Amino acid sequence: MKSKVLILLVIICSIGKISTAQVRSEAAEDFKSDKYSLGIGVGLATMWGDLNQHSLSPGFRLGIGRHITKSLIVGFETYIGQLQSSEATNNWSHGLKTTASYQAVDFNGKTSLGQLFQYTESPIGKALSAMYIGVGVGMINVKTDVQFETIKVPNFRQRYVQDHDFQPYLALNIGFRVHMKKFFGTKSTQLMVNYNNNYTFSDYLDGINISTATASNKYKDVYSVLTIGFSFLLTGRNTEL
């Protein structure tokens, strides 16, 4: 999780250089509330569950937002992809690994941090003016394949494996949007980096719950998705989001 947050911060600082003084000039334009946007993104997903090794797998995001004000967006987002974890060997198993295919949808709200920071010419200042945070609630559906070479837990599959789960989750978002007028000639297209961290109400996101068997698993499963993509305005208004 720390490595993915670090990657996000590096991306924000790097791409912040292409966010020009238009951020400030656009803020002075009249805002029209009848604006919607469509966002798409591709990236990497990972999870934290019962096993101690977690892999990065492809993840995809599709969202639609309603712009209530120039600093507040509410909408729906859907995510699809895979989550993988494993534990090569321990004193009770060998070659244990899980692969979960998931589909998730959430309702969320995002607010821009640009209203809280004074614009500066530095890359960090430009990046902060484009950043946002958000929170939402959603549902995730997973179909999991659990495999192992050897295992010493009696009736492991019957007692501790569940290959399908449908659970609610709490979503926390951080990301940024950069207008692409410099490249596409229109403010209706934005570069979008989004990090979504999701706290589920399930111990079966990875298909297993072995807290009563041999593992020390005291918390519910967590998964996150980091995507890079674009957001497109769905109206002809040429004003700031």
LINGI-V711207 format. One line per field, one symbol per residue. ss: DSSP state (~ for helix, > for strand, _ for the rest). psi: psi as a letter, one per 40 degrees, with the letter a starting at -180 (. if undefined). burial: 1 if it has 9 or more other C-alpha atoms within 8 Angstrom, else 0. A space follows every 10 residues. Layout:
ss=???
psi=???
burial=???
//
This chain:
ss=_~~~~~~~~~ ~~~~~~~~__ _~~~~~~___ _____>>>>> >>>>>>>>__ __>>>_>>>> >>>>>>>>>_ _>>>>>>>>> >>>>>>>>>_ __>>>>>>>> >>>>>>>>>> >>________ __~~~~~~~~ >>>>>>>>>> >>>>>>>__> >____~~~~~ >__>>>>>>> >>>>>>>>>_ ~~~~____>> >>>>>>>>>> _______>__ __________ _>>>>>>>>> >>>_______ _
psi=dddddddddd ddddeddeha eddddddeih hhefhiihhi iiaiiiihbd iehhihiiii hhihihgdae ehhiaiiiii aihiiihdia eeihfhiihh hihihihihh hiedeehhhi eiddddddee iiiiiiiaih hihihhiidi iehhfdddde hhehihiiih hhiiaihhhf dddeeieehi hhhhhhhhhi fiefdeeigf deceigheii iiiihhihai hhieiehfii .
burial=0000000100 0110111010 0010010000 1000111111 1111111111 1101111111 1111111111 1111111111 1111111010 0111111111 1111111111 1111001010 0010111111 1111111111 1111110100 1000010001 1111101111 1111111111 1000011111 1111111111 1011111111 1000001001 1111111111 1110000011 0
//
